[in-house]
Amino acid sequence: MESFQVTAAGPHSRPLDGTVHVGGAKNSALKLMAAALLAPGTSVIHNVPEILDVTVMGQLLTRLGCAVEITQPAGTVTIEVPEVLGWEAPYELVRRLRASIAVLGPLVARCHRASVALPGGDAIGSRGLDMHMAGLRELGAEIRVEHGQVVADVPGTLRGAALWLDFPSVGATENLLMAAVLAEGTSVLDNAAREPEIVDLCRMLVAMGARIDGVGSSTLTIEGVDRLHPVEHVTMADRIVAGTWAFAPAIAGGRITVQGGVAGHLDLVLDKLVDAGAEITTTEGGFTVEVAKRLRSFDVVTLPFPGFPTDLQPFAMALAAVSEGTAMITENVFESRFMFAQELARLGADLHTDGHHAVVRGVPMLSGAPVVAHDIRAGAALVLAGLAGQGTTTVAESQHIDRGYPHFAEVLVSIGADVRRLSSPVA
């Protein structure tokens, strides 16, 4: 088991300084790899992050019959997709990766059948598949949950349909989009998610020969085609990693240039940091965040894009813990995100949670303590919170962090943080 050990003397005691580079988006690359299943032949995806989740997705695609080559640190994944695909995604792989459910739509479209284990991954709450399944039924699939597997069969062909999502779910939008591109006729997907990662997926699908109108809007019109062809595609920059590095100097103090980060993907987040007292300048190649004093608290309400991202909520809570004033944090996307609050309280944060609300009263300094990372973003936020603490903070189960951040501890060291990886034997 690995952990990260953070040693600090409180916020601004050792200001961060330097440049960090943002690579390809985890939340896009994994879905692009799944989309490659839609076209027999060899697809190449560039700017793929060097993280464990990419390896697991590669193993899953290999199990489905693909030949997968991952070249790091170049960030290239080459996927050779056979004419005849396997259609079973086993539990031992799927349980490690929530994004694995993204193979459901492509398998239904290509194989007209699928058996995909209910996914695992982060402990941040349930992500029901009701909208995925209801939409696939509208497209003509017979689908059910059986022995822990989502099992789908298509008697005949998939046919275009009018689809409506009760909530703009990213995962449901992706699966229904990837199924509809090979369905007969036209599908209209209303209340679709608008995240930049959806736009990136649409860009790849259109390059493969799909016909999609309304990209970037909440209504996608998909005219089905008979066949798609393989492509080369460059993954978009990771806006959550960019946002993480924006919060780092806000929490610990200092000046960080985020090279490759797209400020336009983080408009609301960066605006809130500026209102709180941070200085932010943007360039064509990224942006710089400078914080020389304690910031003012601000309220956060997580919502689908273009709202405040749920993945950045733990960082906002960590910042609120050391800001001036009181903040109300409202989590509308994942009900278990506030497991993070319990760990932050161990560091001395003054907070109270009630349902999907948290009230955080800022204190001048946190106090180092042992804590546990329950998911990718919570783990990274605890490390940054440790930089605003006095003494030593040990973040256990740091393997979660490595699933979303390439070389996280090493990057922090390069900008002046005192962070070390620790390994301990498994009991």
N, C-alpha and C positions, 0 to 999 in steps of 0.2 A: 504494500500500500504506500502511495506517495502522499506527501503533504507539502505545502508551501509555508515557509517560516518568514515572517515579516518583522523587522526590527525598526522602530521609529521612536521619535520623541515628541510626537504630536504634529498637527497640521502646520505647514509652513516652516517646520524646524529644519527640514532638508528638502527644499523645493525641487521639484522635478524639472529637468531641462534637457531638451533635445528634440529629435525627430523620430517619429514612428511611421512605418509604412503599412498601409492597409492593402491586403490582398483580396482574393476573390471571396464572394459571399457564401458562407456555409449554407444558408437557407435557400440559396439559388442553385449552387453546384450540385447538391444532392438530387434536386428535382430535375435538373438538366440531364444528369446521369440516367435517371429513370426514363426521361423522355426519349433517350437514345433507343430504347426498346421498340419504339414505334416504327423504326426504319431498318430493314435488313441491310447489312453492309457495315462499314467502319465509320463511326463518328469520333471526332476528336474534340475534347473540351479543354480549353486553356484557362489559365488563371484560377486553378482549383486550389483551395487552401490545403496546407499540409497538416491535416487533422485526422484523428482516429475515425471519425464518422465517414470520411471519404473511403477509408480502407474497408470499413464494414459494408458500405453500399457496394463497393467493388466485389466483395465476397458474395453478396446477395445476387448481383448480376451474373457472376460466374456460376452460381448454383442454378440460375435460370438458363444456362447454356451459352452465355457470352464469353468471349475471351477478353479479359480486361488487363490493361497495362497502365500502372500509375507511375509516372516519372516525377520524382521530387528531388531537389527543390524547384525544378522547372515549373511545376504546377500544371502538368498535362496529363489528362486521362484519355486513353485510347480504348474504345469499346467496339469490338467486332460482334455484331448481332447476327445470329443465324436466321435462316428462313423459318425454321421450326423452333419455337421457343419452349422452354419449360414453363409451367404455369403455377408451380407450387413454391411459395415463399415460406420456409420453415421457421418455427418459433425460435430456435437457437440463434438465428441471426436477427430476426425481426425484433426480438425482445430487447436488443441492445440499441435500437435506433427507431425513434418515432417516425422519422422521415421515410422509413421503408414502406409505409402505407401508400406512398406515391407510385409504387409499381402496380397498384390495383387497376387504375384506369388504363394504362398501357396494355396490361395483360388481357383485360376484358376486350379491348379494341383489337389486339393482334391475335389472341388465341381463342376468343369467344368463350373463355372460361378462366377461372382464377381461384386459387386457394391461398389466402394471405393471412398469416397469423396476426391476431390483434397486437398492435405495436407496444413496445416498451419505451425506455428512454428516461427523460427527466421526471422527477417527482414534483410536478407543478400543477397537478390536477388532471381531471379527466378531459379527454378530447374525444367526445362521442363521434361515431361515424354515421349517425343517422342521416345527415345531409348527403354524405357520399353515397350511401346506399339508396336513398330515395331518388337521387338524381340518376343513378345508373339504372334503376327500375324504369324511370321515365324514358330512358334511351333504349329500353327493351331487354335488359338483363333480369334474370331471376336470381335473387341474391338473399343470403341468409347468414346468420352466425351459427356455426356448428362446431362443437368441441374446441372452442377457442380460435377458430379460423373463420375469416370472412370468405364464404364460398359463393362464387358467381358462375352462372351459365347463361349463354345467349342462344335461345332457340331461334335459329334463323339469322337475322342480321340486326345490328344496331341501327336505329333510325333516329333522325334529328327530332328534337322535342323542345318545348318551352320549359325552361328550368328556372326555379326561383329558390334562392337560399334564404332561410330565415335569418341568418347572420352572415356577414361577409367573411366566411371562413376561408383562410388561405388554402388549407389542405383540400377542402371540398372543391374550391374553384380549380385547383390544379388537376385533381383527378377527373372531374367532369369535363374540363377543357381537353385533356389528353384522350379521353374516350370519344368525345364528340368530333374530333378532327378526322376520324376514320369512320364515322357513322354516315348512313345514307341520308341526304337531305340537309336541312338547315336547323341548327339549334340556336336558341337565344337564351343566354345565361344572365339572369337579372340578379341584382344585389351581389355581384361578384366582388371579390377582394381586389383592391387597387394597389397593393404593395408593389414597390419597384421590382421585387423578385418575380411577381406575376408578369410584369412587363418583360423581364428578361426571358422568362419561359416562352412567352408569346413570340418574342423575337426569334428564338431558336426554332420554334415550330413553324413560323412563317418561312424561315430560311429552308426548312425541310420540305416545304411545299404546301403547308396548311393555309387555309383561307380564313382569316380572323379579322373582323372589323371591331372597332371600339376599344382597341388596346389602350390601357391606362384609365378607362372609364369603368363605371359600375355595371355596364351592359355590354356583354361580349356576344357578337353574332358570328357563329362558326358554320361555314359551309363545308360539309364533309367531302373528302376526296378518297379515291380508291387506294392510293398508296403514297407514302412519303419516302424521301431519300435521305441518306446520311449527310451530315454536314460537319464543318469545323465551326466552333463557337467560342467566344471569349466571355467568361463569367463576369458579371458586374462586380463592382467593389462592395465590400461588406459594410453596410451602413451601421450594423450593430457594433461591430468592432470599432468603426470610426467613432461612434457615439461613446463607446467605453473609454476611448482615449481622450475624448472631450471632457469626460467627467473626472479623469485622473488628476489634472491640475486643479480642478474645482474643489476636489476633496482634500488633496495633499498640499496644494499650492505649487506654483511654478509656471513654466511656459513650455508648451508642447506644440510642435508642428505636426499635423496629421497629414502626411503625404499620401495622396491617392484617395482620401476621403471626399465624398461628394456632399458639400454643404446643403445642396438642394434637397437631399434625401432626409435632412435633419433640421428643417426650417424651424419647427416648433421647439425642438430640444435646444437648439442654439439660441433662439430668441429668449427662452426662459433663463438660460445661463447669462445672457447679456443683461436682462432685467435684474438679475440677482447681483450683478456687479462685475462679472467677468468681461475681459476685453477679447473680442474675437475679430480676426481679420481673415478674409477669404481670398484665395488666389485660384487661378485656373487649375492648379494641380492639387489643391487641398485647402486646408484652413489651419489657423493657429489660435490656440486658446491660452490666455495669460491671466493668472489670478495671483494678486499680490496681497490680498487681505481676505478675511473671513467674509463669505458671501451671505446674502439675505435669503431666508427661506422662501420657497414658492410651492404652491399646490400643484398636484399632478393628478390627472384623470387618464387612465390608459384606455385607448380606443383603437380600432383598426386604422390603418393609414388613410389619411394623413394625420391622424391623431398621435398622441404620445405613445411610443411603442411599449408594449408590455415587457419586452426583453430588456429595456433600459430602466424599468421601474425600480429594480433593486439598487441601481446606482443613484437614482434620485433620492431614494430613502436613505442611503448611506450619506449622501451630501446633506440632506436635511438634518441628519443626526449631529452634524458639526457646524450648521449654519446659524445665523442669528434669527430668532423668532420661532414660530410654530408653523408646520406644514401639514396639510391634509393630503394623504395619498389614497387614491381610490383605484382599486384594481377591478376592471370590468371584463377581463379576458380569461384569466386562469385563476381558479378559486384557491389554489394552494401556493400561490406566489408568496404569501405572507409567512410561510415556513421560514423564510429568510429573516423575518423580523425577530424571531426567537433567538437566532444566532447573533444578530446585530445587538440585541439587548445584552447578550453576554459580554459585549465589548463596552458596555456602559451607556448605550443609547437610551434616551428617555422617550419611550414610545408606548402606545396603547393601540391594540387592534380590536375592531368590532365588525365582524362579518367581512365585507370587502373594503372597509375603510381602515386607515391607520392614521393616528395623530402622532406627529413626531415633534418634540420640543428640542431644539438644538442645545448642545452643551459645548463648552469651549474645547474639550479634548476627550477622546475615547481612551479606553484602557485595554492594553493587550491581554488576550486570553485565548485558550484553545476553542476553536469553532469547527463546524462541519459544513462542507459544501454539499447541498442537496441537488443542485443542478448547475448547468454551465454558468449562467449569468449570476446566480447567487454566489457561486464560488469566486468569480472574478471580482464581484462587488465587495466581498469580505476581505480579499487581499488589498483592495484599494482603501477600504475602511481601516485596515491595519496600519496603513501609512499615516492615518490621522489619529492613531492611538499612541499612548506612551508605553513603552516596553515591547514585549514580544507577542505577536499573534501567530498562532499555528492553525492553518486552514487544512483540515483533514479531507480525505477523499478528493484530492485535487485532480484525479483523472477526469472528473467532469469538466474542469476548466480546459484541459487539453483537447476535449472534443470540440471546442469552439474557437480556441485561440492558439495559433501556432507559436510556440516558444514564448509563452506569456511571461514567465518569470525572467527569462533571459532579456526580453525587450525592456521590462521594468528596470533591470539592472543597468541597461545601456543608457537609461535616462536619469539615473542617479538614485534609484530605490535600493534599499538593503533587503533583498529577497533571495531566499535560497530554497532549492528543492531538497526535501528530505525523503529518504526511503526507509521503510521499516518492514520487517518480515511479517507475512500474513500468519495470524495465529492459527 
